[in-house]
Amino acid sequence: MAAAALLGHLFASPSMAAIAVLGRSANGWLEWKTEQGQTLDGAKRQSVKVAE
């Protein structure tokens, strides 16, 4: 299982980290974005395509 580290805390998922930051329900795969505006989900899918 992947883990996300944020502000000195370790979260089991991107969604749990997003919930902690936003204070509401959140899908971390869609909330976290690169500087170019790409979602974490999109960035992961792109890296998988490159690896294939």
C-alpha positions in Angstrom: 0.0 0.0 0.0 1.3 3.4 -0.9 1.6 6.1 1.8 1.6 9.9 1.5 3.6 12.1 3.9 2.4 15.6 4.6 3.3 18.1 7.3 5.2 15.4 9.2 2.3 13.0 9.2 2.1 9.7 7.3 -1.2 9.0 5.6 -2.3 5.6 4.2 -3.7 7.2 1.0 -3.8 10.5 -0.9 -7.5 10.8 0.0 -6.7 10.7 3.8 -4.1 13.4 3.3 -6.6 15.5 1.4 -9.3 15.1 4.0 -6.8 16.2 6.7 -5.8 19.3 4.7 -9.3 20.3 3.5 -11.3 19.3 6.5 -14.0 17.6 4.4 -14.6 14.5 2.4 -12.2 14.3 -0.5 -10.9 12.1 -3.3 -7.2 12.7 -3.1 -6.6 11.2 -6.5 -8.6 14.1 -7.9 -7.8 16.9 -5.3 -4.0 16.7 -5.5 -2.6 18.4 -8.7 0.7 19.0 -10.2 1.9 22.6 -11.0 0.5 22.1 -14.5 -2.9 21.3 -13.1 -2.8 17.5 -13.8 -4.5 15.4 -11.1 -2.6 12.8 -9.2 -4.7 10.1 -10.9 -3.7 11.5 -14.3 0.0 11.7 -13.4 0.0 8.1 -12.2 -1.7 6.9 -15.3 0.8 8.8 -17.4 3.8 7.3 -15.6 2.3 3.8 -16.0 2.0 4.3 -19.8 5.6 5.5 -19.9 6.8 2.4 -18.0 4.9 0.0 -20.4 
